[in-house]
């Protein structure tokens, strides 16, 4: 199993980033996919999840309305569109296969002026 995140970087407050997670080695469409984040000194927290095919999404309250999770089962990829970014969104972002120990290596998002 391989999960490769990309799209992180440095952005000013109010800016946008789109994270991608390319998956391989398992039947992508059979699993709920999620994005987590971990800031320095804090526990890893769930940011957003997307159901296998039904279009059901869930979000952490603080990102609701600003972040959008999506997936393309044909490309085995899950995305996280992040708009109106705030300094408190600064963290390493990880994609995760629900119900497994499969995690990506993480991509750093830094929101700072």
C-alpha positions as CSV (number, residue, x, y, z in Angstrom):
1,X,0.0,0.0,0.0
2,X,1.2,3.4,-0.9
3,X,-0.3,6.8,-0.1
4,X,1.5,9.8,-1.5
5,X,0.4,13.3,-0.5
6,X,1.3,16.5,-2.4
7,X,0.2,20.1,-2.6
8,X,1.3,21.5,0.7
9,X,3.3,24.7,1.1
10,X,3.5,28.2,2.5
11,X,0.5,30.4,2.0
12,X,-0.7,33.7,3.4
13,X,-3.8,33.9,5.6
14,X,-6.9,33.9,3.4
15,X,-5.2,31.9,0.7
16,X,-5.9,28.5,-0.8
17,X,-4.2,25.2,-1.3
18,X,-5.3,21.9,-2.8
19,X,-3.8,18.7,-1.3
20,X,-3.8,15.4,-3.3
21,X,-3.3,11.9,-2.1
22,X,-2.5,9.3,-4.7
23,X,-3.2,5.8,-3.5
24,X,-2.1,2.4,-4.7
25,X,-1.9,-1.2,-3.6
26,X,-5.5,-1.7,-2.4
27,X,-9.0,-1.4,-3.8
28,X,-9.4,2.4,-3.3
29,X,-13.1,2.5,-4.1
30,X,-13.9,0.1,-1.2
31,X,-12.7,2.4,1.5
32,X,-13.6,5.6,3.2
33,X,-10.8,8.0,2.9
34,X,-9.9,10.7,5.3
35,X,-7.6,13.6,5.9
36,X,-6.0,14.2,9.3
37,X,-3.6,16.9,10.5
38,X,-1.1,17.3,13.3
39,X,0.3,20.5,14.5
40,X,3.5,20.6,16.6
41,X,2.9,19.5,20.2
42,X,-0.7,18.5,19.4
43,X,-2.5,15.2,18.7
44,X,-3.4,14.2,15.2
45,X,-7.0,15.2,14.4
46,X,-9.5,14.2,11.8
47,X,-10.2,17.0,9.3
48,X,-12.5,15.5,6.8
49,X,-13.8,12.1,5.5
50,X,-15.4,11.0,2.3
51,X,-17.5,7.9,1.9
52,X,-16.6,5.2,-0.6
53,X,-19.0,6.3,-3.4
54,X,-22.0,7.8,-1.8
55,X,-20.8,11.3,-1.5
56,X,-21.2,11.5,2.2
57,X,-18.7,13.9,3.7
58,X,-17.9,14.9,7.3
59,X,-15.7,17.8,8.5
60,X,-14.1,19.1,11.7
61,X,-16.2,22.0,12.9
62,X,-13.4,24.5,12.5
63,X,-12.9,23.8,8.8
64,X,-16.6,23.4,7.8
65,X,-17.4,25.7,4.9
66,X,-13.7,26.4,4.1
67,X,-12.4,22.9,3.2
68,X,-13.8,20.5,0.7
69,X,-12.9,16.8,0.5
70,X,-13.4,14.9,-2.8
71,X,-12.3,11.8,-4.4
72,X,-11.8,10.4,-7.9
73,X,-12.1,6.6,-7.8
74,X,-10.9,6.3,-11.4
75,X,-7.6,8.0,-10.4
76,X,-7.4,6.5,-6.9
77,X,-6.9,9.9,-5.5
78,X,-8.5,11.9,-2.7
79,X,-8.3,15.7,-2.6
80,X,-8.6,18.4,0.1
81,X,-9.4,21.9,-1.2
82,X,-8.6,24.4,1.5
83,X,-9.8,27.9,1.2
84,X,-9.7,30.9,3.5
85,X,-6.8,29.4,5.3
86,X,-5.9,30.6,8.8
87,X,-2.7,30.4,10.8
88,X,-4.3,27.8,13.0
89,X,-4.6,25.5,10.0
90,X,-0.8,25.2,10.0
91,X,0.0,21.5,10.4
92,X,1.3,18.4,8.6
93,X,-1.6,16.9,6.7
94,X,-2.0,13.1,6.2
95,X,-4.3,11.0,4.2
96,X,-5.6,7.8,5.8
97,X,-7.5,4.7,4.8
98,X,-10.3,4.3,7.3
99,X,-10.2,1.2,9.4
100,X,-6.5,0.5,8.6
101,X,-3.0,1.4,9.6
102,X,-2.3,2.9,6.2
103,X,-1.1,6.5,6.4
104,X,0.7,8.8,3.9
105,X,4.0,10.4,4.7
106,X,2.3,13.8,5.2
107,X,2.6,17.2,3.5
108,X,3.3,20.4,5.4
109,X,0.9,23.3,5.3
110,X,2.1,26.6,6.7
111,X,-0.2,29.6,6.9
112,X,1.7,32.7,7.7
113,X,2.2,36.3,6.5
